[in-house]
């Protein structure tokens, strides 16, 4: 408990500083640094209260649902087939790369989750439930997020932005929340988690609130937004969970596998650029929009660039279709690996 008195405020300070410096996933990275530093210095893992962590995972579930609530179904329908094709190709590539990484010293679950494109904030939250190493998954996911976020503005400066309808609906989902959201969002979490368990959803504390948020937003036709302090709390909790499990052997293992991890990240980004070109030809959009629509992660940066470049609905629609596919794939990953194991 005494260690948390240092880690909690330090996570907030580091997160605020990194956020001011526009570092991607600033609050999670700040919490990883604070909790990981404490775990390494003290030589012991930093355990987190299970009830608090369940609530924090629910916050992540609500956050993941917000883009799905914000985009009308009619904007998604024309892009379903190209979106599914693009998602299937990239998921197959990430799965294959993860299986190869598993031959270098991590479990298959860890290798696959560390390379799944998009959902960087969600993957570490799911890692423990599927039997993966949350620390390695987090380090790999945020390394990719950092690289993608740094390269996106370069791509934006090279290719001329296309004109389009913009993505104001999704941008609104990340705006400041009204005061009554302090009641609605916790209610979605408290009700959604047991609902997910009742429906036997995988990772019910995440997918229960996610599903309930989408249903409430669509049926009630309201704009849902997570209050910023609650969002920060969820991100810090995920960061502390990942960093609190760090150890010297874990860092040595990650550094030993860093060349292979970087190579697969580069391969994944190149493949996504190729898929972006293919999708652009398929649905009749510019390569700039196609690249933004298929880039592996950094959704907030993608949305900002899409809005700034007045990109059309394809960017948001294709990103959301892939996000849905990634979430479903990740949730059923243990079942898939067990079946493959039996066949092998």
Secondary structure, DSSP 4 states (H G I P E B T S, - for coil): -HHHHHHHHHHHHHHHHHHHTT-TTHHHHHHHHHHHHHHHHHTS-----HHHHHHHHHHHHHHHHHHHHHS-HHHHHTTHHHHHHHHHHHHHHHHHHHHHHGGGTS-HHHHHHHH-SS-HHHHHHHHTTTT--HHHHHHHHHHHHHHHHHHHHHHHHHSPPPP----HHHHHHTSPPPTTHHHHHHHHHHHHHHHHHHTT-TTHHHHHHHHHHHHHHHHHT------HHHHHHHHHHHHHHHHHT--HHHHHHHHHTHHHHHHHHHHHHHHHHHHHHHHHHHHT--HHHHHHHH-SS-HHHHHHHHHHTT--HHHHHHHHHHHHHHHHHHHTHHHHHHHHHHH-
